Amino acid sequence: MTTYTVAPRIGHPTLLYSELDLDIDNLKADIAVLGMPYGAPYAASDFSNDQTNAPSAIRQATDRVARKPDHYDFDIDGPLLQGRTDVRFVDCGDIIPDLTKPGEHYARAEAAVRKIAAGGAMPIVLGGDHGITTPVLRGLDQKGPITLVHIDAHLDWRDEVNGVREGLSSPIRRASEMAHVDRIIQIGLRAQGSGREAELVAARAYGAELVTAYELHDIGMDAVLDRIPDGGNYYLTIDADGLDPSTMPAVAGPAPGGVTFVQARKLIHGLVRKGRVVGMDIVEIQPEKDDANLISCVTAGRLILNLIGASIRAGYFDKSTDKQAGK
């Protein structure tokens, strides 16, 4: 057995009452949570960035996200797993770096995601900073062509920062270089980030569909969904600062006017209906900045819950259907 992960640290041992399973080589599951607390740091201080605590914090909000896994939930018209006993929902623990092998955790994360996907499970990844999306997407190379759907206030098209090419400012630029990523749509853009005009030019030259938060509010999420081709494979990456700080305050760069919870939920359900969501991540939550209600972690958990419930209702894990095979 290859050791990819370690068990989560404290409190709720898993996300949303899922079963802990660290044997990724032999994993048999339908939905698999993976924690990825660490990206590719730009400076030594990034090793202790509060975002590294987010996977554990989101897990600890489990009973605030869903009081009981078998209770009816209006968001998904049923309990978490829709009363199904044949759907296996697991938490595979966290990918932790080996400080004697810088960057090795990216290779381990890529390998773990590839194993999870090859076994038929949909990976749901808890970051960590946005750099973690790069190895996760690489691990989904057998699921192409993929339409990458990105919620974020920021563009994330930097080629490098401080010589680091796989950090939090570069995941969409790296995705654009992957042969199995066919299309990119970015939603919720606003305010300032690390991007300069050159990055905007690069994104447009690639053909990325850029939807500012203000355009989204003007036209609505249904119109945005209409721009995404039907029948595809979709990967959803959610940077917490893409959401409005009224429901996601625990971020490094809060910007008013962001994507609302209702809009994000509509996007998730719309993608599930359109085709196949092959994976999701949520990144860049800083738990120390959350409010007393833990609303940021609760919001993250509720979005994940909506994906789980919607995908089960859509027949993703019906063993006799083409959707279960990812077709």
Secondary structure, DSSP 8 states (H G I E B T S, - for coil): -----B---SSSSSGGG-EE---GGG---SEEEEEE-----SSGGGGG-GGGGHHHHHHHTHHHH-S-TTS-BTTTTB-TTTT-SS--EEEEEE----TTSTTHHHHHHHHHHHHHHHTT-EEEEEESSGGGHHHHHHTTGGG-SEEEEEE-SS----S-BTTBSSSTT-HHHHHHT-TTEEEEEEEEE-S--S--HHHHHHHHHHT-EEEEHHHHHHH-HHHHHHTS-TT-EEEEEEEGGGB-TTT---SSS--SS-B-HHHHHHHHHHHHHHSEEEEEEEE---GGGS-TT-HHHHHHHHHHHHHHHHHHHTTTT-TTSTGGGT-
